[in-house]
Amino acid sequence: MTKFLLHKGLGSSTVHQIGDYLRCHGTGRHWIERYRGDIFVFVSDQADEAILKKEFPGLLDAVNDTPTNGIRRR
């Protein structure tokens, strides 16, 4: 599973655009979550991850969720 963070200032129309693209060209196995004002796009397939990195690099950043031993990252 890979997690991407939508850039600030982008909202629902961008989320719909990304979701529609993944449904048409990818596996369609993705989900969107909002958390504390941020919007995250999750994909569970490497093909979908490649699509997001290739087609939407200016809209999304991959998020590294490695364990931090209780240390909060900013």
C-alpha positions in Angstrom: 0.0 0.0 0.0 1.2 3.5 -0.9 0.0 6.7 0.5 0.0 10.1 -1.3 -0.7 13.5 0.1 -2.7 15.9 -2.1 -1.1 19.4 -2.3 -2.7 22.1 -0.3 -5.3 24.2 -2.0 -6.5 21.3 -4.2 -9.9 19.8 -3.3 -12.8 17.8 -4.5 -12.6 18.3 -8.2 -8.9 17.1 -8.2 -9.8 14.1 -6.1 -12.6 13.2 -8.5 -10.2 13.6 -11.5 -7.6 11.3 -9.9 -10.3 8.7 -8.9 -11.8 8.7 -12.3 -8.5 8.3 -14.0 -7.6 5.4 -11.7 -10.9 3.7 -12.4 -10.4 4.0 -16.1 -6.7 3.2 -16.5 -5.7 1.4 -13.3 -7.0 -1.4 -11.1 -9.4 0.9 -9.4 -8.3 -0.3 -6.0 -7.8 3.0 -4.2 -9.4 5.1 -1.5 -9.4 8.7 -0.3 -9.2 9.9 3.3 -9.3 13.3 4.9 -7.4 13.8 8.1 -6.9 17.1 9.9 -7.4 19.2 6.8 -5.2 17.0 4.6 -6.4 14.7 1.8 -4.7 11.4 1.2 -4.9 9.0 -1.7 -4.1 5.4 -0.9 -3.4 2.8 -3.6 -2.9 -1.0 -3.0 -1.5 -1.9 -6.4 1.9 -1.0 -7.9 0.3 -0.2 -11.3 -1.9 2.4 -9.6 1.2 3.8 -7.8 3.0 4.1 -11.1 0.0 5.9 -12.6 -0.1 8.4 -9.8 3.6 9.1 -10.0 3.5 9.5 -13.8 0.2 11.3 -14.4 -0.1 13.4 -11.2 3.4 14.4 -10.0 2.5 18.0 -9.6 -0.6 17.3 -7.4 0.5 14.5 -5.1 3.5 13.6 -2.9 4.3 10.1 -1.8 4.2 9.8 2.0 6.7 7.6 3.9 4.9 6.1 6.9 7.8 4.2 8.4 7.6 3.7 12.2 9.1 6.5 14.3 9.2 4.8 17.7 6.6 7.2 19.0 8.3 10.4 17.7 5.9 12.6 15.8 7.1 13.8 12.5 6.1 17.2 11.0 
